[in-house]
Amino acid sequence: MDYEKELKKAKTFVDIFEIVKGIVREHLGIEQAGLLVGVTDLGGSSQAFVGAFYSLDANTIIINKRPLARILQTSPSLYNYYIFHVMMHEYVHSIGSYDEWRTRQLVYEISEHYFGRHHTITQLASDIGRFMPNLTFSIPSYQPPQDASIEFVKGIDRKNTNYIN
């Protein structure tokens, strides 16, 4: 499958997540069912932000929408690649890789294997700090979340849904 082509034509979180799951399943032979994905404002500053996190207790990936808004503002071509990267990182956590360093290594290895060493996705996995001007705001102090309500993405686990909503 041409994952680059699929990623470029992806329009939704669901589309991107399907690519993430397919690549991880193909590369590691493992998948995680029953996940939820939500988007919320987790805050941020010019120096740091939380891109996303995986909650083991809730089997949920939460993505920070603040960097997403910043990417759309400063570098829209990075948008799908960034979403892919954070989703894959958190998805790898969800399949049992809880050590942060090992998860980063796996995400880099998978990214390099499927997209090549010089692709933006692999560069994000290698050194996300390179992209910080496009991900953070120029405000020096921490900006707390404006609204911490979580918007859950519908249809994220299409394969494992056996009912009609």
C-alpha positions as CSV (number, residue, x, y, z in Angstrom):
1,M,0.0,0.0,0.0
2,D,1.2,3.5,-0.7
3,Y,0.9,5.0,2.8
4,E,2.2,8.4,1.7
5,K,-0.5,8.7,-0.9
6,E,-3.2,7.5,1.6
7,L,-1.9,10.0,4.2
8,K,-2.0,12.9,1.8
9,K,-5.6,12.2,0.9
10,A,-6.7,11.6,4.5
11,K,-9.4,14.1,5.6
12,T,-10.2,13.1,9.1
13,F,-8.7,11.7,12.3
14,V,-10.4,8.4,11.5
15,D,-8.7,8.2,8.1
16,I,-5.3,8.9,9.6
17,F,-5.9,6.5,12.5
18,E,-6.7,3.7,10.1
19,I,-3.3,4.2,8.4
20,V,-1.6,4.2,11.8
21,K,-3.3,0.9,12.8
22,G,-2.5,-0.7,9.5
23,I,1.1,0.2,9.6
24,V,1.6,-0.9,13.2
25,R,-0.3,-4.2,12.6
26,E,1.8,-4.9,9.5
27,H,5.1,-4.0,11.2
28,L,4.6,-5.4,14.7
29,G,1.8,-7.9,14.1
30,I,-0.2,-6.4,17.0
31,E,-3.3,-4.3,17.2
32,Q,-5.4,-2.8,19.9
33,A,-9.2,-2.8,19.7
34,G,-11.8,-0.7,21.5
35,L,-9.8,2.5,21.6
36,L,-11.4,5.9,21.9
37,V,-9.7,9.1,20.6
38,G,-10.5,12.5,21.9
39,V,-9.3,16.0,21.2
40,T,-9.1,18.8,23.8
41,D,-7.1,21.9,24.7
42,L,-4.2,20.8,27.0
43,G,-2.5,24.2,27.0
44,G,1.0,25.0,25.9
45,S,3.7,27.6,25.8
46,S,6.6,28.7,23.6
47,Q,8.9,26.1,25.2
48,A,6.7,23.0,25.7
49,F,3.4,21.3,25.2
50,V,1.8,17.9,25.6
51,G,1.0,16.7,22.1
52,A,-1.1,13.8,23.2
53,F,-1.3,11.1,25.8
54,Y,-2.6,7.6,26.2
55,S,-4.8,6.7,29.2
56,L,-4.4,3.0,30.0
57,D,-7.3,3.1,32.4
58,A,-9.7,4.6,29.9
59,N,-8.1,3.0,26.8
60,T,-8.2,6.5,25.3
61,I,-5.8,8.6,23.2
62,I,-6.2,12.3,23.9
63,I,-4.8,14.8,21.4
64,N,-4.0,18.4,22.3
65,K,-5.8,20.6,19.8
66,R,-3.6,23.7,20.6
67,P,-0.6,22.5,18.5
68,L,-3.1,21.4,15.7
69,A,-4.5,25.0,15.5
70,R,-0.9,26.3,15.4
71,I,0.1,24.0,12.6
72,L,-2.9,25.0,10.5
73,Q,-1.9,28.6,11.1
74,T,1.8,28.3,10.4
75,S,2.5,25.2,8.3
76,P,-0.7,23.4,7.0
77,S,1.4,20.8,5.0
78,L,2.6,19.5,8.4
79,Y,-0.9,18.8,9.7
80,N,-1.6,15.2,8.7
81,Y,2.0,14.2,9.3
82,Y,1.9,15.6,12.9
83,I,-1.4,13.9,13.6
84,F,0.0,10.7,12.2
85,H,3.1,11.0,14.4
86,V,1.3,11.6,17.7
87,M,-1.4,9.0,17.0
88,M,1.2,6.4,16.2
89,H,3.2,7.2,19.3
90,E,0.1,6.9,21.5
91,Y,-1.1,3.8,19.6
92,V,2.2,2.1,20.3
93,H,1.7,2.9,24.0
94,S,-1.7,1.3,23.7
95,I,-0.4,-2.0,22.4
96,G,1.8,-2.4,25.5
97,S,4.9,-0.2,25.0
98,Y,4.8,1.8,28.2
99,D,8.5,2.8,28.4
100,E,8.7,6.3,26.8
101,W,12.2,5.8,25.4
102,R,11.4,2.4,23.8
103,T,8.1,3.8,22.4
104,R,10.0,6.7,20.7
105,Q,12.5,4.2,19.3
106,L,9.7,2.0,17.9
107,V,7.9,5.0,16.4
108,Y,11.1,6.1,14.7
109,E,11.9,2.6,13.4
110,I,8.4,2.2,12.0
111,S,8.4,5.7,10.5
112,E,11.8,5.2,8.8
113,H,10.7,1.7,7.5
114,Y,7.5,3.0,5.8
115,F,8.4,6.6,4.9
116,G,12.2,6.7,4.7
117,R,14.8,8.5,6.8
118,H,14.2,12.0,5.2
119,H,10.4,12.0,5.3
120,T,8.8,14.6,7.6
121,I,7.1,11.9,9.7
122,T,10.5,10.3,10.4
123,Q,12.0,13.7,11.2
124,L,9.2,14.3,13.7
125,A,9.9,11.0,15.3
126,S,13.6,11.7,15.3
127,D,13.6,15.3,16.7
128,I,10.2,17.0,17.1
129,G,12.1,20.0,18.6
130,R,13.1,20.9,15.1
131,F,9.4,21.7,14.4
132,M,8.8,23.7,17.6
133,P,8.3,27.1,16.0
134,N,5.4,25.6,14.1
135,L,4.0,23.8,17.1
136,T,4.2,26.3,19.9
137,F,3.0,29.9,20.4
138,S,5.3,32.9,20.8
139,I,3.9,33.6,24.3
140,P,6.7,33.0,26.9
141,S,4.6,31.8,29.7
142,Y,2.3,28.7,30.0
143,Q,-1.2,29.2,28.6
144,P,-3.6,27.0,30.5
145,P,-6.5,25.3,28.6
146,Q,-9.3,27.5,27.6
147,D,-11.9,24.7,27.5
148,A,-10.9,21.2,28.8
149,S,-14.0,19.4,27.4
150,I,-13.1,16.4,25.3
151,E,-14.5,16.0,21.8
152,F,-14.5,12.3,21.0
153,V,-13.9,11.3,17.4
154,K,-16.8,9.2,16.1
155,G,-16.0,6.1,14.0
156,I,-12.5,5.7,15.3
157,D,-12.7,2.0,15.7
158,R,-14.8,1.0,12.7
159,K,-13.4,-2.5,12.4
160,N,-14.4,-3.5,15.9
161,T,-17.8,-1.8,16.0
162,N,-20.6,-4.4,15.4
163,Y,-23.6,-2.2,16.0
164,I,-25.2,0.7,14.1
165,N,-25.3,4.1,15.7
